[in-house]
Amino acid sequence: MKAVVMRRFGGPEVLRLEEVPTPEPGEGEVLIRVRAVSVNRTFDIKVREDGNNRGAVLPLVLGADPSGEVARVGPGVEGLAVGDRVAVEPVMSCGAPPTLVTSMYSSPSPGALPR
């Protein structure tokens, strides 16, 4: 899969589009085909510049609050299926990369709800 990766701190020039291994969802996880993420000042921009005292470990893929479609479902996931449009709860973190999240932190996006 493609991801924008930073391997050192600095300005926008440290961001590189790279091919990275596609993660496999484990127990209770879903893999999201990310279509959009937010870019926020205190997380993305400040972490990119100097780590922002957040314990950032390089290489790092920035971007928070991803939304997109469920691409794969791990064992034990209930209530989400491949193709469901989802948004990840922005105030909770399971420590997984933005494309691979614990299903309890993902919820159907309004476009996926029955009309």
Residue frames as a rotation matrix with the C-alpha (Angstrom) as fourth column:
MET 1
0.588 0.809 0.000 0.00
0.809 -0.588 0.000 0.00
0.000 0.000 -1.000 0.00
LYS 2
-0.185 -0.614 0.767 1.08
0.503 -0.730 -0.463 3.60
0.844 0.300 0.444 -0.38
ALA 3
0.658 0.318 -0.682 1.70
0.751 -0.347 0.562 5.87
-0.058 -0.882 -0.468 2.61
VAL 4
0.502 -0.528 0.685 3.31
-0.152 -0.834 -0.531 9.22
0.851 0.162 -0.499 3.25
VAL 5
0.677 -0.371 -0.635 6.23
0.710 0.555 0.433 8.36
0.192 -0.745 0.639 5.52
MET 6
0.675 -0.581 0.455 8.63
-0.554 -0.806 -0.207 10.53
0.487 -0.112 -0.866 7.48
ARG 7
0.609 -0.564 -0.558 12.01
0.579 0.797 -0.173 9.08
0.542 -0.218 0.812 8.42
ARG 8
-0.607 -0.712 -0.354 13.40
0.778 -0.442 -0.446 12.21
0.161 -0.546 0.822 10.09
PHE 9
0.285 0.681 -0.674 11.99
0.759 -0.590 -0.274 15.37
-0.585 -0.434 -0.686 11.64
GLY 10
-0.812 -0.572 -0.119 11.84
0.405 -0.698 0.591 18.62
-0.421 0.432 0.798 9.68
GLY 11
-0.481 0.601 -0.639 9.77
-0.642 -0.737 -0.211 20.61
-0.598 0.308 0.740 7.22
PRO 12
0.559 0.829 -0.018 7.37
-0.585 0.379 -0.717 19.29
-0.588 0.411 0.697 4.57
GLU 13
0.231 -0.546 -0.806 10.34
-0.898 0.199 -0.392 18.01
0.375 0.814 -0.444 2.53
VAL 14
-0.708 -0.517 0.481 10.78
-0.677 0.690 -0.255 15.08
-0.200 -0.506 -0.839 5.00
LEU 15
0.147 0.854 0.498 7.47
-0.418 0.510 -0.751 13.57
-0.896 -0.098 0.432 3.84
ARG 16
-0.730 -0.438 -0.524 7.84
-0.666 0.290 0.687 10.88
-0.149 0.851 -0.504 1.17
LEU 17
0.507 0.854 -0.112 5.26
-0.848 0.472 -0.242 8.79
-0.154 0.218 0.964 -0.65
GLU 18
-0.639 -0.769 -0.004 6.40
-0.767 0.638 0.067 5.16
-0.049 0.046 -0.998 -0.24
GLU 19
0.247 0.578 -0.778 5.21
-0.401 0.792 0.462 1.61
0.882 0.198 0.427 -0.74
VAL 20
-0.536 -0.354 0.767 4.85
-0.844 0.182 -0.505 -0.03
0.039 -0.917 -0.396 2.67
PRO 21
-0.930 0.206 -0.304 3.66
0.180 0.977 0.112 -3.51
0.321 0.050 -0.946 3.68
THR 22
-0.117 0.963 0.242 -0.09
-0.552 -0.266 0.790 -3.82
0.825 -0.041 0.563 4.03
PRO 23
-0.765 -0.176 0.620 -0.90
-0.640 0.312 -0.702 -4.83
-0.071 -0.934 -0.351 7.62
GLU 24
-0.500 0.614 -0.611 -3.08
0.157 0.757 0.634 -7.85
0.852 0.221 -0.475 8.35
PRO 25
0.034 0.562 0.827 -5.91
-0.816 -0.462 0.347 -7.33
0.577 -0.687 0.443 10.83
GLY 26
-0.890 -0.333 -0.310 -5.64
-0.066 0.768 -0.637 -9.44
0.451 -0.547 -0.706 13.96
GLU 27
-0.406 0.738 -0.539 -8.24
0.882 0.470 -0.020 -10.43
0.239 -0.484 -0.842 16.52
GLY 28
0.263 0.678 -0.686 -10.85
0.820 -0.532 -0.211 -7.69
-0.508 -0.507 -0.696 16.84
GLU 29
-0.394 -0.495 -0.774 -9.20
0.009 -0.844 0.536 -5.43
-0.919 0.205 0.337 14.24
VAL 30
0.710 0.513 0.483 -10.23
0.528 0.066 -0.846 -4.07
-0.466 0.856 -0.224 10.86
LEU 31
-0.563 -0.818 0.116 -8.04
0.647 -0.348 0.679 -2.82
-0.515 0.457 0.725 8.04
ILE 32
0.495 0.740 -0.454 -9.29
0.314 -0.640 -0.701 0.46
-0.810 0.204 -0.550 6.62
ARG 33
-0.172 -0.420 0.891 -8.71
0.975 -0.203 0.092 1.63
0.142 0.885 0.444 3.06
VAL 34
-0.156 0.054 -0.986 -8.10
0.574 -0.808 -0.135 5.22
-0.804 -0.587 0.095 4.09
ARG 35
0.181 0.310 0.933 -9.72
0.943 -0.324 -0.075 7.84
0.279 0.894 -0.351 1.88
ALA 36
0.328 -0.067 0.942 -9.20
-0.045 -0.997 -0.055 10.89
0.944 -0.024 -0.330 4.11
VAL 37
-0.006 -0.324 -0.946 -7.39
0.981 0.180 -0.068 11.96
0.192 -0.929 0.317 7.28
SER 38
0.976 0.216 0.028 -7.27
0.204 -0.952 0.229 15.19
0.076 -0.218 -0.973 9.17
VAL 39
-0.115 -0.988 0.102 -4.10
0.722 -0.154 -0.674 17.23
0.682 -0.004 0.732 9.37
ASN 40
0.887 0.460 -0.025 -3.89
0.344 -0.624 0.702 19.12
0.307 -0.632 -0.712 12.62
ARG 41
0.526 -0.691 0.496 -1.34
-0.436 -0.720 -0.540 21.56
0.730 0.068 -0.680 13.89
THR 42
0.315 -0.432 0.845 -0.41
-0.940 -0.020 0.340 20.06
-0.130 -0.902 -0.413 17.26
PHE 43
0.565 -0.133 0.815 -0.16
-0.053 0.979 0.197 16.50
-0.824 -0.154 0.546 16.07
ASP 44
0.741 -0.212 0.637 0.81
0.649 0.467 -0.600 16.32
-0.171 0.858 0.484 12.42
ILE 45
0.724 -0.463 0.511 2.69
0.052 -0.702 -0.710 19.56
0.688 0.541 -0.484 11.90
LYS 46
0.514 -0.544 0.663 4.47
-0.852 -0.410 0.325 19.84
0.095 -0.732 -0.674 15.26
VAL 47
0.625 -0.307 0.718 5.33
-0.066 0.895 0.440 16.11
-0.778 -0.323 0.540 15.37
ARG 48
0.808 -0.335 0.485 6.72
0.571 0.235 -0.787 16.37
0.149 0.912 0.381 11.84
GLU 49
0.685 -0.533 0.497 8.88
-0.329 -0.835 -0.441 19.33
0.650 0.138 -0.747 12.87
ASP 50
-0.283 -0.862 0.420 10.44
-0.725 -0.095 -0.682 18.03
0.628 -0.498 -0.598 16.09
GLY 51
-0.664 0.075 -0.744 8.44
0.326 0.925 -0.197 15.19
0.673 -0.373 -0.638 17.65
ASN 52
-0.065 0.695 0.716 6.47
-0.449 -0.661 0.601 17.61
0.891 -0.282 0.355 19.85
ASN 53
-0.711 -0.315 0.628 7.47
-0.698 0.214 -0.683 15.64
0.080 -0.925 -0.372 22.98
ARG 54
0.371 0.927 0.053 5.01
-0.926 0.373 -0.052 12.88
-0.068 -0.030 0.997 22.01
GLY 55
-0.056 -0.467 0.883 7.47
-0.406 0.818 0.407 10.01
-0.912 -0.335 -0.235 21.90
ALA 56
0.772 0.366 -0.519 7.26
-0.597 0.140 -0.790 9.73
-0.217 0.920 0.327 18.12
VAL 57
0.022 -0.721 0.692 9.15
-0.003 0.692 0.722 6.71
-1.000 -0.018 0.013 16.78
LEU 58
0.252 -0.025 -0.967 10.51
-0.906 -0.358 -0.227 6.96
-0.341 0.933 -0.113 13.24
PRO 59
-0.940 0.251 0.232 9.65
0.064 -0.537 0.841 5.99
0.336 0.805 0.489 10.59
LEU 60
-0.587 0.766 -0.261 6.18
0.272 -0.117 -0.955 7.42
-0.762 -0.632 -0.139 11.12
VAL 61
-0.607 0.556 0.568 3.02
0.611 -0.131 0.781 7.79
0.509 0.821 -0.260 9.04
LEU 62
-0.938 0.271 -0.216 1.20
-0.058 -0.737 -0.673 10.95
-0.342 -0.619 0.707 10.07
GLY 63
-0.546 0.832 -0.094 -2.52
-0.380 -0.147 0.913 11.63
0.746 0.534 0.397 9.79
ALA 64
-0.945 0.301 0.130 -5.22
-0.031 0.312 -0.949 11.35
-0.326 -0.901 -0.286 12.40
ASP 65
-0.205 0.977 -0.052 -8.92
-0.366 -0.126 -0.922 10.64
-0.908 -0.170 0.384 12.39
PRO 66
-0.952 -0.226 -0.206 -8.94
-0.263 0.266 0.927 8.40
-0.155 0.937 -0.313 9.30
SER 67
0.135 0.972 0.194 -12.08
-0.447 0.235 -0.863 7.58
-0.884 0.030 0.466 7.38
GLY 68
-0.607 -0.296 -0.738 -12.65
-0.795 0.249 0.554 5.23
0.020 0.922 -0.386 4.48
GLU 69
0.506 0.768 -0.394 -13.93
-0.750 0.617 0.239 1.71
0.427 0.174 0.887 3.85
VAL 70
0.325 -0.340 0.882 -13.29
-0.557 0.685 0.469 -1.54
-0.764 -0.644 0.033 5.67
ALA 71
0.061 -0.415 -0.908 -10.88
-0.962 0.217 -0.164 -3.50
0.265 0.884 -0.386 3.45
ARG 72
-0.316 -0.163 -0.935 -10.43
0.003 0.985 -0.173 -6.59
0.949 -0.058 -0.311 5.65
VAL 73
0.486 0.542 0.686 -11.97
-0.749 -0.147 0.646 -7.85
0.451 -0.828 0.334 8.84
GLY 74
-0.653 -0.756 -0.053 -10.02
-0.576 0.541 -0.613 -9.76
0.492 -0.370 -0.788 11.48
PRO 75
-0.406 0.479 -0.778 -11.39
0.469 0.840 0.272 -12.64
0.784 -0.255 -0.566 13.55
GLY 76
-0.424 0.304 -0.853 -13.90
0.899 0.025 -0.437 -11.74
-0.111 -0.952 -0.284 16.24
VAL 77
-0.973 0.115 -0.198 -15.13
-0.132 -0.988 0.074 -8.52
-0.187 0.099 0.977 14.65
GLU 78
-0.314 0.936 0.160 -18.88
0.922 0.341 -0.185 -8.00
-0.228 0.090 -0.970 14.84
GLY 79
0.444 0.678 -0.586 -20.93
0.519 -0.728 -0.449 -5.23
-0.730 -0.105 -0.675 13.29
LEU 80
0.212 -0.407 -0.889 -18.48
-0.694 -0.703 0.156 -4.29
-0.688 0.583 -0.431 10.53
ALA 81
0.531 -0.002 0.847 -18.02
0.461 0.839 -0.288 -5.88
-0.711 0.544 0.446 7.12
VAL 82
-0.604 -0.753 0.260 -15.79
0.586 -0.199 0.785 -5.40
-0.540 0.627 0.562 4.08
GLY 83
-0.483 0.367 0.795 -17.00
0.683 -0.410 0.604 -2.37
0.548 0.835 -0.053 2.15
ASP 84
0.544 0.674 -0.499 -18.57
0.839 -0.424 0.342 -0.58
0.019 -0.605 -0.796 5.15
ARG 85
0.063 -0.462 0.885 -17.75
0.195 -0.864 -0.465 3.11
0.979 0.202 0.036 5.20
VAL 86
0.536 0.053 -0.843 -16.23
0.827 0.168 0.536 4.01
0.170 -0.984 0.046 8.57
ALA 87
0.343 -0.502 0.794 -14.71
-0.321 -0.857 -0.403 6.84
0.883 -0.117 -0.456 10.56
VAL 88
-0.145 -0.491 -0.859 -12.34
0.694 0.568 -0.442 6.20
0.705 -0.660 0.258 13.44
GLU 89
0.829 0.473 -0.297 -13.19
0.523 -0.470 0.711 7.72
0.197 -0.745 -0.638 16.82
PRO 90
0.352 -0.762 0.543 -10.71
0.116 -0.541 -0.833 10.63
0.929 0.356 -0.102 17.06
VAL 91
0.334 -0.227 0.915 -10.48
-0.832 -0.528 0.173 10.84
0.443 -0.819 -0.365 20.86
MET 92
0.757 -0.076 0.649 -9.55
-0.346 0.795 0.497 7.19
-0.554 -0.601 0.576 21.40
SER 93
0.152 -0.756 -0.636 -6.38
-0.939 0.090 -0.331 5.37
0.308 0.648 -0.697 20.46
CYS 94
0.969 0.110 0.219 -5.61
-0.172 0.942 0.287 1.69
-0.175 -0.316 0.932 20.32
GLY 95
0.231 -0.973 0.026 -1.98
-0.398 -0.070 0.914 2.30
-0.888 -0.221 -0.404 19.34
ALA 96
0.149 -0.118 0.982 -2.37
0.715 0.699 -0.024 0.76
-0.684 0.705 0.188 15.88
PRO 97
-0.898 -0.438 -0.037 -1.38
0.273 -0.622 0.734 2.49
-0.344 0.649 0.679 12.64
PRO 98
-0.522 0.740 -0.424 -4.14
-0.612 -0.671 -0.418 4.57
-0.594 0.042 0.804 11.02
THR 99
-0.335 0.403 -0.852 -5.00
-0.823 0.316 0.473 1.82
0.459 0.859 0.226 8.55
LEU 100
-0.295 0.155 -0.943 -5.33
0.253 0.964 0.079 -0.96
0.922 -0.215 -0.323 11.12
VAL 101
-0.574 0.154 0.804 -7.57
-0.696 -0.609 -0.381 -0.27
0.431 -0.778 0.457 14.08
THR 102
-0.934 0.356 0.031 -9.43
0.245 0.699 -0.672 -2.10
-0.261 -0.621 -0.739 16.79
SER 103
-0.558 0.756 0.343 -13.00
0.554 0.031 0.832 -2.45
0.618 0.654 -0.436 15.55
MET 104
0.139 0.668 -0.731 -14.43
0.985 -0.172 0.030 -0.89
-0.105 -0.724 -0.681 18.72
TYR 105
-0.325 -0.325 -0.888 -12.88
0.306 -0.925 0.227 2.44
-0.895 -0.198 0.401 17.67
SER 106
-1.000 0.031 0.002 -14.50
-0.006 -0.250 0.968 2.37
0.031 0.968 0.250 14.22
SER 107
-0.297 0.955 -0.017 -18.06
0.229 0.054 -0.972 3.33
-0.927 -0.293 -0.235 13.55
PRO 108
-0.071 0.332 0.941 -20.18
0.988 0.151 0.021 3.51
-0.135 0.931 -0.339 10.42
SER 109
-0.945 -0.214 -0.249 -20.02
0.169 -0.967 0.190 6.87
-0.281 0.137 0.950 8.72
PRO 110
-0.288 0.916 -0.279 -23.32
-0.341 -0.371 -0.864 8.67
-0.895 -0.153 0.419 8.03
GLY 111
-0.181 0.192 -0.965 -23.21
-0.984 -0.040 0.176 7.64
-0.004 0.981 0.196 4.36
ALA 112
-0.817 -0.183 -0.546 -23.25
-0.245 0.968 0.042 3.99
0.521 0.169 -0.837 5.45
LEU 113
-0.808 0.555 0.199 -26.26
-0.119 0.177 -0.977 4.27
-0.577 -0.813 -0.077 7.74
PRO 114
-0.495 0.707 0.506 -29.65
0.866 0.452 0.215 3.04
-0.077 0.544 -0.835 6.49
ARG 115
-0.961 0.197 0.192 -31.79
-0.141 -0.952 0.273 5.81
0.237 0.236 0.943 5.03
